[in-house]
Structures are given as C-alpha cells and as structure tokens.
Amino acid sequence: MSNKVNEFQILNADNTELMRISQEGTLSLNLNELQTIQAHFAKLQRNPTDVELEVILRDLVTAIMRPVYTS
C-alpha cells in the first residue's frame, strides 16, 4: 500500500482534459461538477489531491442519496 498522495492537475485543464482526468481517475464526474471543483481550487491557487477528490465524491453521493433514504 502506498502512502503517496497524488495531485490532480486541473487548474489549467480545458474541458477535454477535465473529462480525461475524470475518466482515467474513475471519478465519474460530469463536466459541470468538474468545473465547479476546478473553480474552487483556482480560488485556493492549487490543485486538489486524490484524497480531497475522494472526499468530494463521497459528499456528492451522500447528498444525492439522502432523499432516497429519508423518504
């Protein structure tokens, strides 16, 4: 098991590159979600790590599934 944290190079990525990163990294995010994440990290002036993207994904899934479990 590796303890290395990887950085996703999204700050200067165009839409095609964002989608490639999502597909190759198995993020399964759509372009709008990727652009939102890109804008957030642009404000921070840095790229996200793989750990940060995993947390974002977890939170998105939780937000999407919450109405299913509460109804």
N, C-alpha and C positions, 0 to 999 in steps of 0.2 A: 504494500500500500504506500502510495506517495503522499507526502505532506505538502507538496508543492502547490501553491495557489497560482492559477493561471489567470491572465488578464485578457479580456476580450477587447480587441481593437475596434471600437465602434465610434469613437469621437469624430473621425474624418471619413467614415464609411458612407458611401452613397446607398441608395435604396437596394440596388442589386447586391452589394456587398453585405448589407444588413441581413438580407434574406439568406445569403450563403452562410453567414455566421450562424443564423438560427437553424438552418437545415443540417449543417455539419456538426453543430454542437448539440443537436437534438433538443433544442429549446422549444420548438413548435409554437413560436410566437408569430403573430401576423405583423404586417408592416407598420400598422398604426401603433401597436404595442411597442415594437422595436424603436420607432421614432420617439415615443414618449420616454422610454428608458434612455435613449441617446440624448435627448434634451435635458433630462435630469442630470446625467453625468457630465454634460457640457457645462452646466452651471457649477459643478464641483471641479471642473477642469481636470478630469482624469477619467480613465477607462474603468469599467466595472470588472471585478474579479468573478471567477466562476462561482464562488461561494455566494456572492451578492446576487448574481443572476438566479441561482437556485432558490434563494430566499424570496426573491420577487416572484418567481414561478409558483412557489408554494402558496404565497399570499394571494396570487391571482386565482389559483384553483380553489382555495378556501372561500374567497369572495364569490366565486361562481357557484360553488356547491352549497353554500349556506342556505339559500332559499329552498333548495331541494330537501335538505334535512330538517328545516323548520316548518315545512308545510305538511 
